[in-house]
Amino acid sequence: MFSMPRPVGTTIPQPVAYTLASLDPNDVSRSIAAQPWTDPNAPFRFPTVNRKNKRDSLISRARTPMPPMPALTAIEPAGPSLDLRRKDDGPKLELYSTDEVFFGRQPLAGERERLLPWAPGDAPVVVASGDPDVKMSALAPPNGDIKIDEGHSVASKGVVTGPDQRPRSPSERLSLSGVKRTQAEKCLAHAIYFEARDEPVTAQIAVAQVVLNRVFSPYYPNDVCGVVYQNKHRHLACQFTFACDGKSEAIKEPEAYDRSMRIARDSLDGKLWMPEVAKSTHYHDDWARPNWVPEMKKMDKLGGLIFYRPRNWGDGAAEPSWGDPKFTLQEARNLTRIYGNAGR
């Protein structure tokens, strides 16, 4: 029960179990000593905190003490310093440029050492690896009385590489030997024989060059037989028609086949190269009208064959070249003299 005072509004007594927290006797809210419901002479009693069930809120963990920092020795400046002393001769800050570096796993606490020049014979040597056609002309100084213009190589790419001063042949690049070499010769000779045996010798050489250009192109198989017989299972839709037209591949003209074999061997040995055909990868008979011609750059026409290279494939400068054009013309005349002129 809560009894209201009489008259209402004159005073409201404090509850028996409640006292004000003020210790100031002049406080308008009345101090503890002036409480009418408690003993004014009794000592002040303040609440206490029961910590019986309390403990530290942080989990204590065992910690390894930090190792002491190594003593740093004073370093003499190795270069010009910048004096940042103020006009009033206060603290001075000097910045030094030194040639000192830190070694080890702890760059701020390890020993300091200076960079030293290489000892005689200890300097690093650049060694070329991979394609032996890589030239070292830019790394090795010229010897003897050879005069080399700065910024220019001694010879153009692929001209004077290898111990015998010639580019690597297709056979060397494909690592052909033994049975693999025999198979490559046969596949290439079949392409020459069935595709161009009635064409001039220069056109037959150009057909062999197209096959090898495809071998070294990233868009075709990387072996001779794979290029010649690509898609042979697709009737009249393969790369070389003779491989998928369903006709017999019997050799009925031995002399023409012997000429094809000789051209195939010389082509694999890197002796023959037609600069007019260059990096051509396509050709067709002059009477045909294939739908892919608008996408091609015409390279040359030899006999009844027109040779092309796709425009968006570039000029093939990154692909290998081989052979001697002068020797090629001489060999073409020689083969024509031996086997006759089969061209129209």
C-alpha positions as CSV (number, residue, x, y, z in Angstrom):
1,M,0.0,0.0,0.0
2,F,1.2,3.5,-0.8
3,S,-0.3,6.2,1.4
4,M,-0.5,9.6,-0.1
5,P,0.3,12.6,2.2
6,R,-2.3,14.9,3.7
7,P,-2.8,17.4,2.2
8,V,-1.9,16.1,-1.2
9,G,1.2,17.7,-2.7
10,T,2.9,18.9,0.4
11,T,5.5,16.1,0.7
12,I,6.3,12.6,-0.7
13,P,8.3,10.5,1.8
14,Q,11.1,8.3,0.5
15,P,10.7,4.5,0.7
16,V,12.3,2.9,3.7
17,A,14.6,0.7,1.6
18,Y,15.8,3.6,-0.6
19,T,18.3,6.4,0.2
20,L,19.7,9.1,-1.9
21,A,23.3,8.8,-3.1
22,S,24.3,12.4,-2.4
23,L,26.8,13.1,0.4
24,D,26.4,16.9,0.2
25,P,24.4,18.2,3.2
26,N,23.4,21.3,1.1
27,D,22.0,19.2,-1.7
28,V,18.4,20.2,-2.4
29,S,17.5,16.5,-2.9
30,R,18.5,15.9,0.7
31,S,21.6,14.0,1.8
32,I,21.9,10.6,3.3
33,A,22.5,12.1,6.8
34,A,19.2,13.9,6.6
35,Q,17.1,10.9,5.8
36,P,14.2,10.8,8.2
37,W,13.6,7.1,7.8
38,T,17.1,6.0,8.8
39,D,19.4,6.5,11.8
40,P,21.2,9.8,11.2
41,N,24.0,8.7,13.4
42,A,24.6,5.4,11.7
43,P,27.7,5.1,9.5
44,F,27.4,5.3,5.8
45,R,26.9,1.9,4.1
46,F,27.6,1.6,0.4
47,P,26.8,-1.5,-1.8
48,T,29.6,-3.9,-2.5
49,V,30.3,-6.0,-5.6
50,N,30.1,-9.7,-5.1
51,R,33.0,-11.1,-7.1
52,K,32.6,-14.7,-5.9
53,N,31.7,-16.0,-9.3
54,K,33.7,-13.5,-11.4
55,R,36.9,-14.1,-13.2
56,D,39.1,-12.4,-15.8
57,S,37.3,-11.9,-19.1
58,L,40.5,-12.4,-21.2
59,I,42.0,-15.8,-21.8
60,S,45.6,-16.0,-20.7
61,R,48.0,-17.5,-23.2
62,A,51.6,-18.4,-22.8
63,R,53.7,-16.1,-25.0
64,T,57.3,-16.6,-26.1
65,P,59.3,-13.5,-25.2
66,M,60.5,-11.4,-28.2
67,P,64.2,-12.0,-29.0
68,P,66.4,-9.0,-28.2
69,M,67.2,-6.7,-31.2
70,P,70.9,-7.0,-32.3
71,A,73.0,-4.0,-31.7
72,L,73.3,-1.7,-34.7
73,T,76.7,-0.2,-35.3
74,A,77.2,3.3,-36.6
75,I,77.7,3.6,-40.3
76,E,79.8,6.2,-41.9
77,P,78.1,8.0,-44.8
78,A,79.2,6.6,-48.2
79,G,77.8,9.5,-50.2
80,P,76.8,13.1,-50.0
81,S,74.5,14.1,-47.1
82,L,71.7,16.5,-46.8
83,D,71.8,18.7,-43.7
84,L,68.3,19.5,-42.5
85,R,69.4,21.4,-39.4
86,R,67.1,24.3,-38.4
87,K,68.3,27.8,-38.1
88,D,68.0,27.7,-34.3
89,D,70.6,24.8,-34.2
90,G,68.0,22.4,-33.0
91,P,68.0,18.7,-33.8
92,K,69.9,17.8,-37.0
93,L,68.7,15.2,-39.5
94,E,71.1,14.0,-42.2
95,L,70.1,11.8,-45.2
96,Y,72.8,9.7,-46.8
97,S,72.8,7.9,-50.1
98,T,74.8,4.7,-49.8
99,D,75.5,1.7,-51.8
100,E,74.7,-0.7,-49.0
101,V,72.0,-3.4,-49.2
102,F,70.7,-5.9,-46.8
103,F,71.1,-9.7,-47.3
104,G,69.3,-12.5,-45.6
105,R,65.7,-13.1,-44.5
106,Q,65.7,-10.2,-42.0
107,P,66.6,-7.1,-44.0
108,L,66.4,-4.7,-40.9
109,A,68.4,-6.8,-38.5
110,G,71.0,-8.7,-40.6
111,E,74.6,-7.8,-41.3
112,R,75.2,-5.1,-43.9
113,E,77.4,-5.7,-46.9
114,R,78.5,-3.7,-49.8
115,L,78.0,-4.6,-53.5
116,L,81.2,-5.7,-55.0
117,P,82.2,-6.2,-58.7
118,W,82.3,-9.7,-60.1
119,A,85.6,-11.5,-59.6
120,P,87.4,-12.5,-62.9
121,G,85.6,-15.5,-64.4
122,D,82.6,-15.3,-62.0
123,A,80.4,-13.0,-64.1
124,P,77.2,-14.7,-65.4
125,V,77.2,-16.0,-68.9
126,V,74.1,-15.9,-71.1
127,V,73.5,-19.3,-72.7
128,A,71.0,-19.8,-75.6
129,S,68.7,-22.9,-75.4
130,G,65.9,-24.3,-77.5
131,D,66.0,-23.5,-81.2
132,P,69.6,-23.5,-82.3
133,D,68.6,-20.9,-84.9
134,V,68.7,-18.3,-82.2
135,K,71.5,-15.9,-83.0
136,M,73.9,-14.5,-80.4
137,S,74.9,-11.5,-82.5
138,A,73.4,-9.0,-80.1
139,L,75.2,-10.5,-77.1
140,A,78.7,-11.3,-78.4
141,P,81.0,-8.5,-79.6
142,P,82.3,-8.6,-83.2
143,N,85.6,-10.4,-83.8
144,G,88.4,-9.6,-86.2
145,D,87.9,-6.9,-88.9
146,I,84.2,-7.6,-89.4
147,K,82.3,-4.4,-89.5
148,I,78.7,-4.5,-88.2
149,D,76.4,-1.6,-88.4
150,E,74.7,-0.9,-85.0
151,G,71.1,-2.1,-84.9
152,H,71.5,-4.5,-87.8
153,S,72.1,-8.3,-87.8
154,V,74.8,-9.8,-90.0
155,A,72.1,-11.6,-92.1
156,S,68.4,-11.8,-92.3
157,K,66.5,-14.4,-90.3
158,G,67.1,-18.0,-91.3
159,V,69.9,-17.4,-93.8
160,V,73.2,-18.2,-92.1
161,T,72.4,-20.4,-89.2
162,G,74.0,-23.7,-88.3
163,P,77.6,-25.0,-88.7
164,D,77.3,-25.2,-92.5
165,Q,75.9,-21.7,-92.9
166,R,72.4,-22.6,-94.0
167,P,69.0,-22.7,-92.4
168,R,67.8,-26.0,-91.0
169,S,66.0,-28.2,-93.5
170,P,62.4,-29.3,-93.0
171,S,63.7,-32.8,-92.3
172,E,66.0,-31.5,-89.6
173,R,63.2,-29.5,-88.0
174,L,60.9,-32.5,-88.0
175,S,63.6,-34.9,-86.8
176,L,63.0,-37.3,-89.7
177,S,65.2,-40.3,-90.0
178,G,64.8,-44.0,-90.8
179,V,61.2,-45.2,-91.2
180,K,59.7,-41.7,-90.4
181,R,61.8,-40.1,-93.2
182,T,60.7,-42.8,-95.7
183,Q,57.1,-42.3,-94.8
184,A,57.3,-38.5,-95.1
185,E,59.0,-38.9,-98.6
186,K,56.3,-41.2,-99.8
187,C,53.4,-39.0,-98.6
188,L,54.9,-35.9,-100.1
189,A,55.7,-37.7,-103.4
190,H,52.1,-38.9,-103.6
191,A,50.8,-35.3,-103.2
192,I,53.1,-34.1,-105.9
193,Y,52.3,-37.0,-108.3
194,F,48.5,-37.1,-107.9
195,E,48.1,-33.3,-107.7
196,A,50.5,-32.0,-110.2
197,R,52.3,-34.7,-112.3
198,D,50.9,-33.0,-115.5
199,E,52.2,-29.6,-114.4
200,P,55.6,-27.9,-115.0
201,V,58.4,-28.9,-112.7
202,T,58.2,-25.5,-111.0
203,A,54.5,-26.1,-110.2
204,Q,55.3,-29.5,-108.7
205,I,58.0,-28.0,-106.5
206,A,55.5,-25.3,-105.4
207,V,53.0,-28.1,-104.4
208,A,55.6,-29.7,-102.2
209,Q,56.3,-26.2,-100.7
210,V,52.6,-25.7,-99.9
211,V,52.5,-29.1,-98.1
212,L,55.6,-28.2,-96.0
213,N,54.3,-24.7,-95.3
214,R,51.2,-26.3,-93.8
215,V,53.3,-28.6,-91.7
216,F,54.9,-25.6,-90.1
217,S,51.7,-23.6,-89.8
218,P,49.8,-23.7,-86.5
219,Y,46.5,-24.3,-88.4
220,Y,47.4,-27.8,-89.7
221,P,48.9,-31.1,-88.5
222,N,52.6,-30.9,-87.7
223,D,53.7,-33.9,-89.9
224,V,53.8,-34.5,-93.6
225,C,51.5,-37.5,-93.8
226,G,49.1,-35.8,-91.4
227,V,48.9,-32.8,-93.8
228,V,48.6,-34.8,-97.0
229,Y,45.8,-37.1,-95.7
230,Q,44.0,-34.7,-93.5
231,N,40.2,-35.4,-93.5
232,K,40.7,-38.3,-95.9
233,H,37.6,-40.0,-94.4
234,R,35.4,-37.2,-95.8
235,H,34.5,-38.0,-99.4
236,L,35.5,-35.1,-101.7
237,A,35.9,-32.9,-98.6
238,C,39.5,-33.5,-97.7
239,Q,42.5,-31.1,-98.1
240,F,43.9,-32.8,-101.2
241,T,41.3,-34.4,-103.5
242,F,43.2,-37.5,-104.4
243,A,43.1,-38.6,-100.8
244,C,39.3,-38.8,-100.6
245,D,38.0,-39.2,-104.2
246,G,37.8,-42.9,-103.9
247,K,40.1,-43.6,-106.8
248,S,43.0,-46.0,-106.8
249,E,46.4,-44.6,-105.8
250,A,48.2,-47.0,-108.1
251,I,51.3,-45.6,-109.7
252,K,50.8,-45.9,-113.5
253,E,53.6,-43.4,-114.6
254,P,56.9,-44.6,-113.1
255,E,59.0,-41.8,-114.6
256,A,56.6,-39.1,-113.3
257,Y,56.7,-40.8,-109.9
258,D,60.5,-40.9,-109.9
259,R,60.5,-37.2,-110.5
260,S,58.0,-36.6,-107.7
261,M,60.2,-38.7,-105.3
262,R,63.3,-36.6,-106.3
263,I,61.4,-33.3,-105.6
264,A,60.1,-34.7,-102.3
265,R,63.6,-35.7,-101.2
266,D,65.1,-32.3,-102.2
267,S,62.3,-30.4,-100.6
268,L,62.7,-32.3,-97.3
269,D,66.4,-31.7,-97.5
270,G,65.8,-27.9,-97.8
271,K,67.3,-27.5,-101.2
272,L,64.2,-26.2,-103.1
273,W,62.4,-22.9,-102.5
274,M,60.1,-20.9,-104.8
275,P,60.1,-17.2,-103.6
276,E,57.1,-16.5,-105.8
277,V,55.1,-19.0,-103.9
278,A,56.7,-18.1,-100.5
279,K,54.5,-19.1,-97.6
280,S,51.5,-20.1,-99.7
281,T,49.2,-22.7,-98.0
282,H,46.4,-23.0,-100.7
283,Y,46.2,-23.5,-104.5
284,H,43.6,-24.6,-107.0
285,D,43.3,-25.3,-110.8
286,D,42.8,-22.3,-112.9
287,W,39.5,-23.6,-114.1
288,A,38.1,-23.9,-110.6
289,R,36.2,-21.2,-108.7
290,P,36.4,-22.1,-104.9
291,N,34.4,-19.9,-102.5
292,W,37.4,-19.2,-100.3
293,V,39.3,-17.1,-102.9
294,P,38.0,-13.7,-101.7
295,E,39.7,-14.4,-98.3
296,M,43.0,-15.1,-100.0
297,K,46.0,-13.1,-101.2
298,K,47.1,-14.4,-104.6
299,M,50.8,-15.2,-104.6
300,D,51.6,-16.6,-108.1
301,K,50.4,-18.8,-111.0
302,L,52.5,-21.7,-112.2
303,G,51.3,-23.8,-115.0
304,G,47.6,-24.4,-114.4
305,L,47.8,-23.9,-110.6
306,I,47.2,-20.6,-108.7
307,F,48.7,-20.3,-105.3
308,Y,47.3,-18.3,-102.3
309,R,47.8,-17.4,-98.6
310,P,45.0,-16.3,-96.3
311,R,45.1,-12.5,-95.8
312,N,44.4,-12.7,-92.0
313,W,47.3,-15.1,-91.5
314,G,49.9,-12.4,-92.3
315,D,53.0,-13.1,-94.5
316,G,54.2,-16.0,-92.4
317,A,57.5,-14.2,-91.4
318,A,57.5,-16.2,-88.1
319,E,57.4,-19.5,-90.0
320,P,60.6,-21.2,-91.2
321,S,62.1,-20.8,-94.7
322,W,64.7,-22.8,-96.4
323,G,66.3,-23.5,-99.8
324,D,68.1,-21.5,-102.5
325,P,66.0,-20.0,-105.3
326,K,68.9,-20.1,-107.8
327,F,69.5,-23.7,-107.1
328,T,65.8,-24.3,-107.4
329,L,65.6,-22.9,-111.0
330,Q,68.7,-24.8,-112.0
331,E,67.2,-28.1,-110.6
332,A,63.9,-27.4,-112.3
333,R,65.8,-27.1,-115.6
334,N,67.7,-30.3,-114.9
335,L,64.6,-32.3,-114.0
336,T,62.9,-31.0,-117.2
337,R,65.8,-32.1,-119.2
338,I,65.8,-35.6,-117.6
339,Y,62.1,-36.2,-117.5
340,G,60.8,-33.9,-120.1
341,N,58.3,-30.9,-119.7
342,A,55.0,-32.2,-118.4
343,G,53.5,-28.8,-118.2
344,R,50.8,-27.4,-120.4
